[in-house]
Amino acid sequence: MIRAPIVVVGGHIDHGKTTLLDYLRGTAIAEREAGRITQHIGATEIPLELIRKQSGKLIEKFGFNLAIPGLLFIDTPGHEAFTTLRERGCSIADIGILVVDILQGVQPQTVEVINHLKTNKTPFVVGVTKIDKIKGYNQNLSLTDLLKEVDEGRTLYAQEFNEKFYKIMSKLSELGFDSERFDNVQDFTKKLLLVPLSSKTGIGIPELLLFLGGLSQKYLENSLALNVEGQGKAVVLEINETKGFGKTCDIILYDGKLEKNDWIKVDSKDNFYVTRIKQLLRPKALTDLRTVKSRLQVVDFVGAASGLKIVCSDPELISPGDELIVVTQEEADTLVDTKKAIVTMKEKGIIVKADTQGSLDAISALAKKSGVSIGKISTGNLVKEDVLEAKLFAREDFLYGCVFLFNQKISPEVEQFAKQQGIVVFSSNVVYKLFDDYEKWSKDQLARKKEEELKNAKYPAKFEVIKDCIFRKSKPCIFGIRVLDGLLKPNTKLIYNGKQRGTIKQIQLNNKTVSQAKKGDEVAVSSEDINFEKDIDLNVSTLFYTYIPSSQRGIIKKYLFSEYPDLIEKLFNLYDDNDL
């Protein structure tokens, strides 16, 4: 069984996010928001029946056999002041809709939402809105007929549509996305889909719904797998006052189930504790979490995926972004106090448990000498609270996600609990072995983190063009180069004479395609967008540098500066001097 995909709707202010959902719901929430600007995160469930009704014959045309129960939409604010709410929405979504006004194109908050989606590795579809605002729009045409008119390009509407639509595609290309209008896409895994639509007339919305549901079901089946009877897991979106119920928590339940009177553990940034659900309030179908009291249903049971409000003990201790998980009465008891946070962190580091104070003194001295931070140190057996504290410390630094256990035994129950929480227990009756084992583990963890963070990074490189090896001058140009420094990889943007100029698509060495070229290598490279007749003057310069996006420069400096210090310093100065 699979749950409804969670769909985040994001974009620049006033590009039509809430209006799009209003069309589906038949509501006017956008009109009720202050200044017609969304102020809070909302959530709306769109049932499968509505998707089938809207999409009709399109389901059969595109070969999607929808089995999802529906779609759960999260509407995020577009105003620049609400960046944390957008980030929160993107972090829990399975798939996203990037809403772009065809008249305004890609704007600052559009780029910010894209970055949030990329950070959370959330796939998305672009909804190009307000196509009815272009002069000459014929509301009597279907989307198929409208796009036929656009492709023929004879009308003023078609000309303006194409100009603005391809401007959006060009900007997305600059941001690293190969995008295409949905009806021209052959391989949905390689192209970013753009769906033209109007939330005023409804054109394009059936196609958008179909592709959101169909692509989610086809490519995200594993992440949508639902354990119907499993423990409920949820994320807090907002805390607010609901008339008749007092302070409530707006949450997204993304796995398992919630029941009235369930105990839940709340994981926040600095604390964790348990509380109990007093009431579950679920919006009626096609209504939003921001809806009025009369449209909320008091229920005893809710299954994932759902947006709902909960009434619980001590709501003042819960914050937006906190994670909730259902626990048993026994598990709740192990957290000691059901009304107050158990731990307020002061020092960050490793949890240490030992048999005597003398042992603690020895471990403390060795830790200081070794540069190992200790967060909490005490005598006694390792208990579940210690494991949970280690989990909190790990949020500050993943290298703190462990426990030193000296000359103490660990019960099978606590050992299993530590594994479930992802906490490593180093146990020994030789104090030096604890530190040796930790050092080896730390190196392994750092190596994995480095590999993961550099996996998709753009590497620094400097190369010169071999003048008598220009094999083809454009579309694509093919030319020989000599790598002078760094590491050159395919799909890397280039800088020539202080300006961005093209992208390396392929590298060949001895007529064989290779994944990289290092210092001293002489290779042939190709580029679709470099023109040696128009863009390059080898009499001025034969040197090219790679372009590293600003979002990756910190990672590159962190991991590669020791290997390429002069080159990285040169590149970063070049970026600063030319505002790149």
Secondary structure as the mmCIF struct_conf table of DSSP 4:
data_model
#
loop_
_struct_conf.conf_type_id
_struct_conf.id
_struct_conf.beg_label_comp_id
_struct_conf.beg_label_asym_id
_struct_conf.beg_label_seq_id
_struct_conf.end_label_comp_id
_struct_conf.end_label_asym_id
_struct_conf.end_label_seq_id
STRN STRN1 ILE A 2 ILE A 2
HELX_LH_PP_P HELX_LH_PP_P1 ARG A 3 PRO A 5
STRN STRN2 ILE A 6 GLY A 11
BEND BEND1 HIS A 12 HIS A 12
TURN_TY1_P TURN_TY1_P1 ILE A 13 ASP A 14
BEND BEND2 HIS A 15 GLY A 16
HELX_RH_AL_P HELX_RH_AL_P1 LYS A 17 ARG A 25
TURN_TY1_P TURN_TY1_P2 GLY A 26 GLY A 26
HELX_RH_AL_P HELX_RH_AL_P2 ILE A 29 ARG A 32
BEND BEND3 GLU A 33 GLU A 33
HELX_RH_3T_P HELX_RH_3T_P1 ALA A 34 ARG A 36
BEND BEND4 HIS A 40 HIS A 40
STRN STRN3 GLY A 42 PRO A 47
HELX_RH_AL_P HELX_RH_AL_P3 LEU A 48 SER A 55
TURN_TY1_P TURN_TY1_P3 GLY A 56 LYS A 57
HELX_RH_AL_P HELX_RH_AL_P4 LEU A 58 LYS A 61
TURN_TY1_P TURN_TY1_P4 PHE A 62 GLY A 63
BEND BEND5 ILE A 68 ILE A 68
STRN STRN4 GLY A 70 ASP A 75
BEND BEND6 HIS A 79 HIS A 79
HELX_RH_3T_P HELX_RH_3T_P2 GLU A 80 PHE A 82
HELX_RH_AL_P HELX_RH_AL_P5 THR A 83 SER A 91
TURN_TY1_P TURN_TY1_P5 ILE A 92 ILE A 92
BEND BEND7 ASP A 94 ASP A 94
STRN STRN5 ILE A 95 ASP A 101
TURN_TY1_P TURN_TY1_P6 ILE A 102 GLN A 104
BEND BEND8 VAL A 106 VAL A 106
HELX_RH_AL_P HELX_RH_AL_P6 PRO A 108 THR A 119
TURN_TY1_P TURN_TY1_P7 ASN A 120 LYS A 121
STRN STRN6 PHE A 124 THR A 129
HELX_RH_3T_P HELX_RH_3T_P3 ILE A 131 LYS A 133
BEND BEND9 ILE A 134 ILE A 134
TURN_TY1_P TURN_TY1_P8 LYS A 135 GLY A 136
TURN_TY1_P TURN_TY1_P9 GLN A 139 ASN A 140
BEND BEND10 LEU A 141 LEU A 141
HELX_RH_AL_P HELX_RH_AL_P7 LEU A 143 GLU A 152
TURN_TY1_P TURN_TY1_P10 GLY A 153 GLY A 153
BEND BEND11 THR A 155 THR A 155
HELX_RH_AL_P HELX_RH_AL_P8 LEU A 156 GLU A 174
TURN_TY1_P TURN_TY1_P11 LEU A 175 GLY A 176
STRN STRN7 SER A 179 ARG A 181
HELX_RH_3T_P HELX_RH_3T_P4 PHE A 182 ASN A 184
BEND BEND12 GLN A 186 GLN A 186
TURN_TY1_P TURN_TY1_P12 PHE A 188 LYS A 190
BEND BEND13 LYS A 191 LYS A 191
STRN STRN8 LEU A 192 PRO A 196
TURN_TY1_P TURN_TY1_P13 SER A 199 THR A 201
TURN_TY1_P TURN_TY1_P14 ILE A 203 GLY A 204
HELX_RH_AL_P HELX_RH_AL_P9 ILE A 205 TYR A 219
HELX_RH_AL_P HELX_RH_AL_P10 GLU A 221 LEU A 224
STRN STRN9 ALA A 225 ALA A 225
TURN_TY1_P TURN_TY1_P15 VAL A 228 GLU A 229
BEND BEND14 GLY A 230 GLY A 230
STRN STRN10 GLN A 231 GLN A 231
HELX_LH_PP_P HELX_LH_PP_P2 GLY A 232 GLY A 232
STRN STRN11 LYS A 233 THR A 242
TURN_TY1_P TURN_TY1_P16 LYS A 243 PHE A 245
STRN STRN12 GLY A 246 ASP A 255
BEND BEND15 GLY A 256 GLY A 256
STRN STRN13 LYS A 257 GLU A 259
TURN_TY1_P TURN_TY1_P17 LYS A 260 ASN A 261
STRN STRN14 TRP A 263 ASP A 267
BEND BEND16 LYS A 269 ASP A 270
STRN STRN15 PHE A 272 PRO A 283
HELX_LH_PP_P HELX_LH_PP_P3 LYS A 284 LYS A 284
TURN_TY1_P TURN_TY1_P18 ALA A 285 LEU A 286
STRN STRN16 ASP A 288 ASP A 288
TURN_TY1_P TURN_TY1_P19 LEU A 289 ARG A 290
HELX_RH_3T_P HELX_RH_3T_P5 LYS A 293 ARG A 295
STRN STRN17 LEU A 296 VAL A 299
BEND BEND17 ASP A 300 ASP A 300
STRN STRN18 PHE A 301 GLY A 303
BEND BEND18 ALA A 304 ALA A 305
STRN STRN19 SER A 306 CYS A 312
BEND BEND19 SER A 313 SER A 313
HELX_RH_3T_P HELX_RH_3T_P6 PRO A 315 LEU A 317
TURN_TY1_P TURN_TY1_P20 PRO A 320 GLY A 321
STRN STRN20 GLU A 323 VAL A 327
HELX_RH_AL_P HELX_RH_AL_P11 GLN A 329 THR A 334
TURN_TY1_P TURN_TY1_P21 LEU A 335 LEU A 335
BEND BEND20 VAL A 336 VAL A 336
BEND BEND21 THR A 338 LYS A 340
BEND BEND22 ILE A 342 ILE A 342
BEND BEND23 LYS A 346 GLU A 347
BEND BEND24 GLY A 349 GLY A 349
STRN STRN21 ILE A 350 ALA A 354
BEND BEND25 ASP A 355 THR A 356
HELX_RH_AL_P HELX_RH_AL_P12 GLN A 357 SER A 370
TURN_TY1_P TURN_TY1_P22 GLY A 371 GLY A 371
STRN STRN22 ILE A 374 THR A 379
BEND BEND26 GLY A 380 GLY A 380
HELX_RH_AL_P HELX_RH_AL_P13 LYS A 384 GLU A 396
HELX_RH_3T_P HELX_RH_3T_P7 PHE A 398 TYR A 400
STRN STRN23 CYS A 402 PHE A 406
BEND BEND27 ASN A 407 ASN A 407
HELX_RH_AL_P HELX_RH_AL_P14 PRO A 412 GLN A 420
TURN_TY1_P TURN_TY1_P23 GLN A 421 GLY A 422
STRN STRN24 VAL A 424 SER A 428
BEND BEND28 ASN A 429 VAL A 430
HELX_RH_AL_P HELX_RH_AL_P15 VAL A 431 LEU A 454
TURN_TY1_P TURN_TY1_P24 LYS A 455 ASN A 456
HELX_LH_PP_P HELX_LH_PP_P4 ALA A 457 PRO A 460
STRN STRN25 ALA A 461 LYS A 473
BEND BEND29 SER A 474 PRO A 476
STRN STRN26 CYS A 477 LEU A 488
BEND BEND30 PRO A 490 ASN A 491
STRN STRN27 THR A 492 TYR A 496
TURN_TY1_P TURN_TY1_P25 ASN A 497 GLY A 498
STRN STRN28 LYS A 499 ILE A 504
STRN STRN29 GLN A 506 LEU A 509
TURN_TY1_P TURN_TY1_P26 ASN A 510 ASN A 511
STRN STRN30 LYS A 512 VAL A 514
BEND BEND31 SER A 515 SER A 515
STRN STRN31 ALA A 517 LYS A 518
TURN_TY1_P TURN_TY1_P27 LYS A 519 GLY A 520
STRN STRN32 GLU A 522 SER A 527
BEND BEND32 GLU A 528 ASP A 529
TURN_TY1_P TURN_TY1_P28 PHE A 532 ASP A 535
TURN_TY1_P TURN_TY1_P29 LEU A 538 VAL A 540
STRN STRN33 LEU A 543 THR A 546
HELX_RH_AL_P HELX_RH_AL_P16 SER A 550 LEU A 560
TURN_TY1_P TURN_TY1_P30 PHE A 561 GLU A 563
BEND BEND33 TYR A 564 TYR A 564
HELX_RH_AL_P HELX_RH_AL_P17 PRO A 565 ASP A 577
TURN_TY1_P TURN_TY1_P31 ASN A 578 ASP A 579
#
